[in-house]
Amino acid sequence: MKKLTILPVIALILGVMTMMTSFSKNKNLDSVTGVIELYGNEPFSYPCIKDGEGKIYTIIASDEVIKDILKNPGYKMTFNGHIQQGISEEAEIDGKKFVHNASKNGFFEVESFSVIK
């Protein structure tokens, strides 16, 4: 009889582990290397990444991360995160509104960045 009580416990553990891994954030990050350019008019300017191929992505990040990124004007930088294409020009992502700030190649959600000097 003990075999019958162990099997449901094992099935429950495997089910919980499967659910935990399916809800974890996707670790496959996109990488873009480029420079920061500001678009729009003050006080409504917004930072974008322009890569070597001429693709332009609007940056999605917390205000603190954007301030850190803007401390490195003119430097080539590598950004890791997620490219989000096909978002309308009036998007709300993670509680932050991006109205008419969509660049031609979409948004780039920055998870980390580094400066190439």
DSSP file with accessible surface (Angstrom, degrees, kcal/mol):
  #  RESIDUE AA STRUCTURE BP1 BP2  ACC     N-H-->O    O-->H-N    N-H-->O    O-->H-N    TCO  KAPPA ALPHA  PHI   PSI    X-CA   Y-CA   Z-CA
    1    1 A M    >>        0   0  198      0, 0.0     4,-1.0     0, 0.0     3,-0.5   0.000 360.0 360.0 360.0 -25.1    0.0    0.0    0.0
    2    2 A K  H 3>  +     0   0  168      1,-0.2     4,-1.6     2,-0.2     3,-0.2   0.822 360.0  62.2 -65.6 -29.1    2.9    2.4    0.5
    3    3 A K  H 3> S+     0   0  175      1,-0.2     4,-1.8     2,-0.2    -1,-0.2   0.879 100.7  53.5 -62.9 -35.8    3.6    2.4   -3.2
    4    4 A L  H <4 S+     0   0  124     -3,-0.5    -1,-0.2     1,-0.2    -2,-0.2   0.829 110.3  46.0 -70.6 -29.7    0.1    3.9   -3.8
    5    5 A T  H  X S+     0   0   92     -4,-1.0     4,-0.9    -3,-0.2    -1,-0.2   0.779 111.3  52.0 -84.3 -24.0    0.7    6.8   -1.4
    6    6 A I  H  X S+     0   0   91     -4,-1.6     4,-2.6     2,-0.2     5,-0.2   0.884 101.0  61.0 -78.4 -37.8    4.2    7.6   -2.7
    7    7 A L  H  X S+     0   0  110     -4,-1.8     4,-2.6     1,-0.2     5,-0.2   0.916 104.0  47.4 -59.9 -46.4    3.2    7.8   -6.4
    8    8 A P  H  > S+     0   0   77      0, 0.0     4,-2.5     0, 0.0    -1,-0.2   0.898 111.9  51.7 -63.6 -33.8    0.7   10.7   -5.8
    9    9 A V  H  X S+     0   0   80     -4,-0.9     4,-2.5     2,-0.2    -2,-0.2   0.934 111.2  46.9 -66.3 -43.6    3.3   12.6   -3.8
   10   10 A I  H  X S+     0   0   83     -4,-2.6     4,-2.5     1,-0.2     5,-0.2   0.926 112.7  49.8 -63.8 -42.3    5.9   12.2   -6.5
   11   11 A A  H  X S+     0   0   62     -4,-2.6     4,-2.3    -5,-0.2    -2,-0.2   0.907 110.6  50.3 -63.4 -39.7    3.4   13.3   -9.2
   12   12 A L  H  X S+     0   0  119     -4,-2.5     4,-2.5     2,-0.2     5,-0.2   0.932 110.7  48.9 -64.5 -44.1    2.5   16.4   -7.1
   13   13 A I  H  X S+     0   0   95     -4,-2.5     4,-2.5     1,-0.2    -2,-0.2   0.937 112.5  47.7 -62.5 -45.6    6.2   17.3   -6.7
   14   14 A L  H  X S+     0   0   99     -4,-2.5     4,-2.2     1,-0.2    -1,-0.2   0.902 111.6  51.2 -63.4 -38.7    6.8   16.9  -10.4
   15   15 A G  H  X S+     0   0   35     -4,-2.3     4,-2.2    -5,-0.2    -2,-0.2   0.926 110.7  47.5 -64.3 -43.7    3.7   19.0  -11.2
   16   16 A V  H  X S+     0   0   66     -4,-2.5     4,-2.4     1,-0.2    -2,-0.2   0.918 111.7  50.6 -65.0 -41.7    4.8   21.8   -8.9
   17   17 A M  H  X S+     0   0  106     -4,-2.5     4,-2.0     1,-0.2    -1,-0.2   0.904 109.7  51.0 -64.0 -38.9    8.3   21.8  -10.3
   18   18 A T  H  X S+     0   0   93     -4,-2.2     4,-1.8     1,-0.2    -1,-0.2   0.920 110.8  48.3 -63.5 -43.5    6.9   22.0  -13.8
   19   19 A M  H  X S+     0   0  111     -4,-2.2     4,-1.5     1,-0.2    -2,-0.2   0.905 109.4  53.1 -64.9 -39.7    4.7   25.0  -12.9
   20   20 A M  H  X S+     0   0  130     -4,-2.4     4,-0.5     1,-0.2    -1,-0.2   0.911 111.3  45.0 -64.3 -41.0    7.6   26.8  -11.2
   21   21 A T  H  < S+     0   0   97     -4,-2.0     3,-0.5     1,-0.2    -1,-0.2   0.839 109.6  55.6 -73.8 -28.7    9.8   26.5  -14.3
   22   22 A S  H  < S+     0   0   80     -4,-1.8    -1,-0.2     1,-0.2    -2,-0.2   0.801 109.4  47.1 -74.5 -24.1    7.0   27.5  -16.7
   23   23 A F  H  < S+     0   0  162     -4,-1.5    -1,-0.2    -5,-0.2    -2,-0.2   0.524  87.9 107.7 -93.1  -5.4    6.4   30.8  -14.7
   24   24 A S  S  < S-     0   0   73     -4,-0.5     3,-0.1    -3,-0.5     2,-0.1  -0.397  82.9 -93.6 -71.9 152.4   10.0   31.8  -14.5
   25   25 A K        -     0   0  110      1,-0.1     2,-0.2    -2,-0.1    -1,-0.1  -0.370  46.4 -97.3 -68.5 143.4   11.2   34.7  -16.6
   26   26 A N        -     0   0   91      1,-0.2    -1,-0.1    -3,-0.1    -3,-0.0  -0.381  30.0-161.6 -62.9 124.1   12.6   33.8  -20.0
   27   27 A K        +     0   0  169     -2,-0.2     2,-1.2    -3,-0.1    -1,-0.2   0.505  60.9 105.8 -88.7  -4.0   16.4   33.8  -19.7
   28   28 A N        -     0   0  126     54,-0.0     2,-0.3     0, 0.0    -2,-0.1  -0.649  57.9-170.3 -78.7  99.4   16.9   34.1  -23.5
   29   29 A L        -     0   0   72     -2,-1.2     2,-0.2    53,-0.1    53,-0.2  -0.687  18.3-133.5 -95.9 144.4   18.0   37.7  -23.7
   30   30 A D  E     -A   81   0A  66     51,-3.9    51,-2.3    -2,-0.3     2,-0.4  -0.619  19.9-148.2 -85.0 154.8   18.5   39.8  -26.9
   31   31 A S  E     -A   80   0A  73     -2,-0.2     2,-0.4    49,-0.2    49,-0.2  -0.991  15.7-179.6-129.8 132.1   21.6   41.8  -27.2
   32   32 A V  E     -A   79   0A   9     47,-2.3    47,-3.3    -2,-0.4     2,-0.5  -0.999   9.8-161.0-131.6 132.1   22.0   45.1  -29.1
   33   33 A T  E     +A   78   0A  55     -2,-0.4    19,-0.8    45,-0.2     2,-0.3  -0.958  41.5  99.1-112.5 128.5   25.1   47.2  -29.4
   34   34 A G  E     -AB  77  51A   5     43,-2.6    43,-3.1    -2,-0.5     2,-0.3  -0.950  63.0 -75.5-176.0-165.0   24.8   50.8  -30.3
   35   35 A V  E     - B   0  50A  48     15,-2.1    15,-2.7    -2,-0.3     2,-0.4  -0.808  41.4-107.9-116.7 159.9   24.7   54.4  -29.1
   36   36 A I  E     + B   0  49A  28     39,-0.4     2,-0.4    -2,-0.3    38,-0.3  -0.718  34.7 179.9 -90.0 133.4   22.0   56.4  -27.3
   37   37 A E  E     - B   0  48A  62     11,-2.4    11,-2.7    -2,-0.4     2,-0.4  -0.988  21.9-133.4-129.4 143.1   20.1   59.1  -29.3
   38   38 A L  E     - B   0  47A  96     -2,-0.4     2,-0.3     9,-0.2     7,-0.1  -0.822  24.1-171.7 -96.8 135.1   17.4   61.3  -27.9
   39   39 A Y  E     + B   0  46A  65      7,-2.5     7,-2.3    -2,-0.4     2,-0.1  -0.839  42.8  35.0-121.4 160.7   14.2   61.7  -30.0
   40   40 A G  S    S-     0   0   48     -2,-0.3     2,-0.4     5,-0.2     5,-0.2  -0.353  88.4 -67.2  89.8-176.9   11.2   64.0  -29.6
   41   41 A N    >   -     0   0  135      3,-0.3     3,-2.7    -2,-0.1    -2,-0.1  -0.903  67.1 -65.2-114.3 144.5   11.1   67.5  -28.3
   42   42 A E  T 3  S+     0   0  141     -2,-0.4    -2,-0.0     1,-0.4     4,-0.0  -0.379 119.9  22.8 -62.2 140.5   11.8   68.8  -24.8
   43   43 A P  T 3  S+     0   0   98      0, 0.0    -1,-0.4     0, 0.0    -3,-0.0  -0.901 129.7  49.5 -91.3  17.6   10.2   68.2  -22.3
   44   44 A F  S <  S+     0   0  159     -3,-2.7    -3,-0.3     2,-0.0    -2,-0.2  -0.060  76.5 135.2-109.3  32.6    9.0   65.1  -24.1
   45   45 A S        -     0   0   37     -5,-0.2    -5,-0.2    -7,-0.1    -4,-0.1  -0.446  32.9-166.7 -78.9 156.2   12.2   63.6  -25.4
   46   46 A Y  E     -B   39   0A  41     -7,-2.3    -7,-2.5    -2,-0.1     2,-0.2  -0.997  20.5-112.6-145.1 143.2   12.9   59.9  -25.0
   47   47 A P  E     -B   38   0A  15      0, 0.0    12,-2.1     0, 0.0     2,-0.3  -0.554  32.5-178.0 -81.3 143.1   16.1   57.8  -25.3
   48   48 A C  E     -BC  37  58A   0    -11,-2.7   -11,-2.4    10,-0.2     2,-0.5  -0.930  25.2-124.4-133.1 158.0   16.6   55.3  -28.1
   49   49 A I  E     -BC  36  57A   0      8,-2.8     8,-2.2    -2,-0.3     2,-0.6  -0.903  20.2-165.3-101.4 128.9   19.3   52.8  -29.1
   50   50 A K  E     -BC  35  56A  77    -15,-2.7   -15,-2.1    -2,-0.5     6,-0.2  -0.966  12.7-158.8-114.7 116.4   20.6   53.1  -32.6
   51   51 A D  E >   -B   34   0A  27      4,-2.3     3,-1.7    -2,-0.6   -17,-0.2  -0.254  35.3 -92.5 -88.3 179.0   22.7   50.1  -33.6
   52   52 A G  T 3  S+     0   0   85    -19,-0.8   -18,-0.1     1,-0.3    -1,-0.1   0.700 123.9  56.4 -64.8 -21.0   25.3   49.8  -36.3
   53   53 A E  T 3  S-     0   0  152      2,-0.1    -1,-0.3     0, 0.0     3,-0.1   0.418 120.2-105.9 -89.6  -2.2   22.7   48.7  -38.9
   54   54 A G  S <  S+     0   0   26     -3,-1.7     2,-0.2     1,-0.3    -2,-0.1   0.513  70.7 146.2  90.0   5.1   20.6   51.8  -38.4
   55   55 A K        -     0   0   80     49,-0.0    -4,-2.3    50,-0.0     2,-0.4  -0.557  34.2-153.5 -75.2 141.5   17.9   50.1  -36.4
   56   56 A I  E     -C   50   0A  21     -2,-0.2    49,-1.5    -6,-0.2     2,-0.4  -0.972  12.1-175.1-123.9 129.0   16.3   52.3  -33.7
   57   57 A Y  E     -C   49   0A   8     -8,-2.2    -8,-2.8    -2,-0.4     2,-0.3  -0.984  24.7-128.4-124.3 131.7   14.7   50.9  -30.5
   58   58 A T  E     -Cd  48 107A   1     48,-2.3    50,-3.0    -2,-0.4     2,-0.3  -0.615  34.6-119.4 -74.8 133.6   12.9   53.0  -27.8
   59   59 A I  E     - d   0 108A   3    -12,-2.1     2,-0.5    -2,-0.3    50,-0.2  -0.588  23.6-166.1 -81.2 132.5   14.3   52.1  -24.4
   60   60 A I  E     + d   0 109A   6     48,-2.7    50,-2.3    -2,-0.3     2,-0.3  -0.984  37.2 118.5-113.9 118.0   12.0   50.7  -21.8
   61   61 A A        -     0   0   13     -2,-0.5    50,-0.1    48,-0.2    48,-0.0  -0.968  65.9 -74.6-164.9 168.9   13.6   50.8  -18.3
   62   62 A S     >  -     0   0   65     -2,-0.3     4,-2.5    48,-0.2     5,-0.2  -0.278  49.2-107.7 -67.6 161.1   13.1   52.2  -14.9
   63   63 A D  H  > S+     0   0  106      1,-0.2     4,-2.3     2,-0.2     5,-0.2   0.877 120.3  54.0 -59.4 -36.9   13.9   55.9  -14.4
   64   64 A E  H  > S+     0   0  150      2,-0.2     4,-2.1     1,-0.2    -1,-0.2   0.918 109.0  47.1 -64.4 -43.8   17.0   55.1  -12.5
   65   65 A V  H  > S+     0   0   44      2,-0.2     4,-2.6     1,-0.2    -2,-0.2   0.922 111.3  51.5 -66.0 -41.0   18.4   52.8  -15.3
   66   66 A I  H  X S+     0   0   24     -4,-2.5     4,-2.6     1,-0.2    -2,-0.2   0.920 108.7  51.3 -62.9 -40.9   17.6   55.5  -17.9
   67   67 A K  H  X S+     0   0  142     -4,-2.3     4,-0.6     1,-0.2    -1,-0.2   0.924 111.0  48.5 -61.2 -41.5   19.5   58.1  -15.8
   68   68 A D  H >< S+     0   0   71     -4,-2.1     3,-0.7     1,-0.2    -2,-0.2   0.897 111.5  49.7 -64.9 -40.0   22.5   55.7  -15.6
   69   69 A I  H >< S+     0   0    1     -4,-2.6     3,-1.7     1,-0.2    -2,-0.2   0.926 107.4  54.0 -64.2 -42.9   22.4   55.1  -19.4
   70   70 A L  H 3< S+     0   0   72     -4,-2.6    -1,-0.2     1,-0.3    -2,-0.2   0.613  91.3  75.0 -72.0  -8.3   22.2   58.8  -20.1
   71   71 A K  T << S+     0   0  148     -3,-0.7    -1,-0.3    -4,-0.6    -2,-0.2   0.530  91.4  59.9 -76.2  -5.3   25.4   59.4  -18.1
   72   72 A N  S X  S+     0   0   34     -3,-1.7     3,-1.3    -4,-0.1   -36,-0.3  -0.437  73.4 175.8-121.1  57.8   27.4   57.9  -21.0
   73   73 A P  T 3   +     0   0  100      0, 0.0     3,-0.1     0, 0.0   -36,-0.1  -0.366  68.1  11.4 -68.8 139.3   26.7   60.1  -24.0
   74   74 A G  T 3  S+     0   0   73    -38,-0.3     2,-0.3     1,-0.3   -37,-0.0   0.327  97.2 120.2  83.7  -9.4   28.5   59.3  -27.2
   75   75 A Y    <   -     0   0  104     -3,-1.3   -39,-0.4     1,-0.0     2,-0.3  -0.663  68.3-116.2 -89.1 146.5   29.9   55.9  -26.0
   76   76 A K  E     - E   0 116A 116     40,-0.7    40,-3.1    -2,-0.3     2,-0.3  -0.622  41.6-172.3 -75.9 135.5   29.1   52.6  -27.7
   77   77 A M  E     -AE  34 115A   0    -43,-3.1   -43,-2.6    -2,-0.3     2,-0.5  -0.939  22.9-137.8-133.0 152.7   27.1   50.4  -25.3
   78   78 A T  E     -AE  33 114A  23     36,-2.6    36,-2.2    -2,-0.3     2,-0.4  -0.954  21.6-163.8-111.3 128.8   25.8   46.9  -25.2
   79   79 A F  E     -AE  32 113A   0    -47,-3.3   -47,-2.3    -2,-0.5     2,-0.4  -0.922   5.0-161.7-114.4 136.9   22.3   46.3  -24.0
   80   80 A N  E     +AE  31 112A  48     32,-3.0    31,-3.2    -2,-0.4    32,-1.9  -0.959  45.9  79.8-116.1 135.9   20.8   43.0  -22.9
   81   81 A G  E    S-AE  30 110A   0    -51,-2.3   -51,-3.9    -2,-0.4     2,-0.4  -0.928  76.8 -44.6 169.2-142.5   17.1   42.6  -22.6
   82   82 A H  E     - E   0 109A  29     27,-1.8    27,-3.0    -2,-0.3     2,-0.4  -0.984  35.2-139.4-131.4 128.6   14.1   41.9  -24.8
   83   83 A I  E     - E   0 108A  48     -2,-0.4     2,-0.6    25,-0.2    25,-0.2  -0.711  19.1-164.5 -81.1 130.5   13.1   43.4  -28.2
   84   84 A Q  E     + E   0 107A  45     23,-3.1    23,-2.6    -2,-0.4     3,-0.3  -0.927  12.4 177.5-121.9 103.8    9.4   44.0  -28.3
   85   85 A Q        +     0   0  133     -2,-0.6     3,-0.1    21,-0.2    21,-0.1  -0.615  56.0  38.9-100.6 163.2    8.0   44.6  -31.8
   86   86 A G  S    S+     0   0   85      1,-0.3     2,-0.4    -2,-0.2    -1,-0.2   0.700  73.4 142.0  75.2  19.2    4.5   45.2  -32.9
   87   87 A I        -     0   0   49     -3,-0.3    -1,-0.3     1,-0.1     4,-0.1  -0.777  53.0-115.9 -92.0 137.4    3.5   47.4  -30.0
   88   88 A S        -     0   0   77     -2,-0.4     3,-0.1     2,-0.2    -1,-0.1  -0.122  27.9-103.7 -65.6 168.7    1.3   50.3  -30.9
   89   89 A E  S    S+     0   0  108      1,-0.2    11,-3.3    11,-0.1    12,-0.7   0.607 116.4  57.8 -72.1 -10.1    2.4   53.9  -30.5
   90   90 A E  E    S+F   99   0B 126      9,-0.3     2,-0.3    10,-0.1    -1,-0.2  -0.797  79.0 154.2-120.0  87.2    0.3   54.2  -27.3
   91   91 A A  E     -F   98   0B  11      7,-2.1     7,-3.3    -2,-0.6     2,-0.5  -0.849  35.9-155.5-117.5 150.4    1.6   51.4  -25.1
   92   92 A E  E     +F   97   0B 124     -2,-0.3     2,-0.5     5,-0.2     5,-0.2  -0.977  20.5 177.2-123.0 115.7    1.6   50.8  -21.4
   93   93 A I  E >   -F   96   0B  21      3,-2.4     3,-1.7    -2,-0.5    -2,-0.0  -0.981  68.8 -14.5-124.7 122.8    4.4   48.5  -20.3
   94   94 A D  T 3  S-     0   0  133     -2,-0.5    -1,-0.2     1,-0.3     3,-0.1   0.874 128.3 -54.3  53.1  39.9    5.0   47.7  -16.6
   95   95 A G  T 3  S+     0   0   62      1,-0.2     2,-0.5    -3,-0.1    -1,-0.3   0.509 114.8 114.8  78.6   4.1    2.9   50.6  -15.6
   96   96 A K  E <   -F   93   0B  59     -3,-1.7    -3,-2.4     2,-0.0     2,-0.4  -0.918  60.3-136.5-111.7 129.3    4.8   53.1  -17.6
   97   97 A K  E     -F   92   0B 148     -2,-0.5     2,-0.5    -5,-0.2    -5,-0.2  -0.702  15.3-171.4 -90.5 135.2    3.0   54.9  -20.5
   98   98 A F  E     -F   91   0B  13     -7,-3.3    -7,-2.1    -2,-0.4     2,-0.6  -0.880  10.9-175.1-122.5  93.5    4.8   55.3  -23.9
   99   99 A V  E    S-F   90   0B  72     -2,-0.5    -9,-0.3    -9,-0.2   -10,-0.1  -0.831  71.6 -20.9 -98.6 119.5    2.6   57.6  -26.0
  100  100 A H  S    S+     0   0  107    -11,-3.3    -1,-0.2    -2,-0.6   -10,-0.1   0.764 104.1 115.8  57.0  27.4    3.8   58.1  -29.5
  101  101 A N        +     0   0   35    -12,-0.7     2,-0.4    -3,-0.3    -1,-0.1   0.209  33.9 126.7-105.5  13.6    7.3   57.1  -28.5
  102  102 A A        -     0   0   22    -13,-0.2     2,-0.1    -4,-0.1     5,-0.1  -0.596  49.0-149.3 -76.7 123.4    7.5   54.0  -30.6
  103  103 A S  B >   -G  106   0C  17      3,-0.5     3,-1.6    -2,-0.4   -45,-0.1  -0.450  33.4 -95.4 -84.0 171.1   10.6   54.0  -32.8
  104  104 A K  T 3  S+     0   0  160      1,-0.3   -47,-0.1    -2,-0.1     3,-0.1   0.745 123.1  41.9 -64.2 -23.8   10.5   52.3  -36.2
  105  105 A N  T 3  S-     0   0   40    -49,-1.5    -1,-0.3     1,-0.3     2,-0.2   0.360 113.0-114.6-105.3   5.3   12.0   49.0  -34.9
  106  106 A G  B <   -G  103   0C  10     -3,-1.6   -48,-2.3   -50,-0.2    -3,-0.5  -0.615  45.5 -38.8 105.2-159.7   10.0   48.7  -31.7
  107  107 A F  E     -dE  58  84A   1    -23,-2.6   -23,-3.1   -50,-0.2     2,-0.5  -0.749  37.7-150.2-108.7 154.0   10.9   48.8  -28.0
  108  108 A F  E     -dE  59  83A   0    -50,-3.0   -48,-2.7    -2,-0.3     2,-0.8  -0.967   9.4-150.9-126.5 114.4   13.9   47.4  -26.2
  109  109 A E  E     -dE  60  82A  29    -27,-3.0   -27,-1.8    -2,-0.5     2,-0.4  -0.753  21.3-142.7 -85.3 108.9   13.3   46.4  -22.5
  110  110 A V  E     + E   0  81A  15    -50,-2.3   -29,-0.2    -2,-0.8   -48,-0.2  -0.593  33.2 165.4 -81.1 125.8   16.7   46.8  -20.9
  111  111 A E  E    S-     0   0A  89    -31,-3.2     2,-0.3     1,-0.5   -30,-0.2   0.693  73.4 -10.3-102.9 -34.3   17.7   44.3  -18.2
  112  112 A S  E     - E   0  80A  54    -32,-1.9   -32,-3.0     2,-0.0    -1,-0.5  -0.978  61.6-169.5-157.3 161.1   21.4   45.2  -18.1
  113  113 A F  E     - E   0  79A  57     -2,-0.3     2,-0.3   -34,-0.2   -34,-0.2  -0.984   4.3-161.8-150.9 159.9   23.9   47.3  -20.1
  114  114 A S  E     - E   0  78A  62    -36,-2.2   -36,-2.6    -2,-0.3     2,-0.4  -0.991  21.6-122.0-143.2 150.5   27.6   47.9  -20.3
  115  115 A V  E     - E   0  77A  45     -2,-0.3     2,-0.6   -38,-0.2   -38,-0.2  -0.782  14.6-152.5 -95.6 132.7   29.7   50.7  -21.8
  116  116 A I  E       E   0  76A  72    -40,-3.1   -40,-0.7    -2,-0.4    -2,-0.0  -0.922 360.0 360.0-102.2 115.0   32.3   49.9  -24.4
  117  117 A K              0   0  192     -2,-0.6   -42,-0.0   -42,-0.1   -40,-0.0  -0.639 360.0 360.0-100.9 360.0   35.1   52.4  -24.2
